[in-house]
Amino acid sequence: MKTIPILFFLIFVSTACASNIDLNVKSWEVLETKTFNKKIQQGYLSGLSWVTKPELYVFNLFELSNLKKVSYEYSVDNTENPENIEISIIRDGFLDDSVRGDIQQIKLKKNHEGKWEVLYAKRAINCWRNKTLVYSSEECP
């Protein structure tokens, strides 16, 4: 009987530690965090429940409509009481003639009030004309 919980734990840990996001990123564009933090702050002021659950930030901070594919990775420093969170989101199939998709990464930290705020954000794009799946901060032709 002890074998089943141990086996489940090993599978859970190995799955949690494995990253599905393995991308070729040449360069990043650093994004202004003000827009993200303003939206989060408005959520707190309005009493919206998603701001207390950072795992839902992907659905509230990023535009996800009209895309072919969306995937994301959510990593915390401590599952019971996280203080730092990193979120990576990959969006593909933009309705755009030049930009195919992007990857964005944000890092969140609890402030002195126990509220989440974005410390940094960065973005790299992929162009339709690229022959390989390479992301960068360079504009698409």
N, C-alpha and C positions, 0 to 999 in steps of 0.2 A: 504494500500500500504506500510506503514511503517513496517508492520509485516514481509513481505518477506525479506527485507534486514537484519532485526534483526535476524530472524530465520536462514538465511544463515550464518551470522556472528557467531552465537552460534554453529552451526554445524561445521563450519570451525575451530573455536577455540578448540572445544572439540576433533576434529579429530587431530589437530596439537599437542595437549598436550598429547595425548595418545601414549604410546610407544608400538610398536608391538614386540620389541625385549625383551623377558623375558626369560632369560637363566640361567641355573645352572652352574655357573663358580666357580670352586674351587680355582684356582690360575691362575695368569697371568705371561707370559714371557714379560719382557720389551724389546722392539725392538730398534735398533739403528735408529735414525731419519735421519742420514746422507744420506742414499740412497733415501728416499722420497724427502728430500730437494734438493738433487742434480738433481733429475728428474724435480722437479718444477722449479728450477733455469734454467735448460737447456731449458725448455719450454718458460720461460720469454725471455731468450736470443734469441731464435729462432722465437719469435713473435707468438707463438701458442696461440690460443684464449682460450683453455680450462683452462689455468692457471689463468685467470681472473674470472673464473666461478667455484668456489669450488664444486658446486653441480655435476660437471663432473669429479672430482678427482677420484671417485670410478672406473670409466671406464679407467682411465689413470695410476693409481698407483698400481692397483691390477690385478693379473692374473685371468681372468674370463672364459677362455675357458675350455672345457671338464669337465664341472660341471653339476650335476643334478639340483641343485637349488642355487640361489643367492638372498639374500635379504639384504637391507641396510636401515639404518636410518640416517637422516641428520638433525642436530639441530643447530640453530643459536641463538645468544644472542639478535639480533635485525634484523628484516627482512628488514628494509629500508637501514641500513648501518651497516652490521655485522662486528664485530671486532674479535669475537671468534666463532669457528665452531667445532662441534664434529661429527665425522662420525663413525658409526659402520657398519661393513659388515660381513655377515654370508655366508660362502661358504660350500656347502655340496655335497657329492658324488665324492670325489677325486678319480682319477684312481690310487690308492695306496693300497697296501695290508694291511697296518696297520692304516693309518690316514684316517678317514672318511671325516673330514672337519675341519673348524676353524672359529673363530670369531676374528676379528681385530678391534681395536678402535684407531683412531687418533684424536688429537686435533690440530687445526690450529689457528693461530693468525696472524693478519696483523702486519708486522714489521714497522719500522719508515719510510720506503719508500712506504708503502701502498701495499706491496706484501705479499702474503700468505707464511707462513712457518709452518712446523710441529713442535710442541712443545714436544709432546710425542706420542709414539705408543706402543701398547701392543697387545699380541696375546695369545689365548688359543686354544688348539686343542681337537678334539673329535676322539676317536678310534673306529674302526669297532667292536672291541670285547666288548665294553662297552654295558651292558644290558640296561642302561638308558642314556639319552642324557646329559652327563656331560662333560664340557669343563675344561681343566686344562693345566698347563705348563709342565706336566709330559710327557715323551716320551711314545709312544704306543708300546706294546709288539709285 
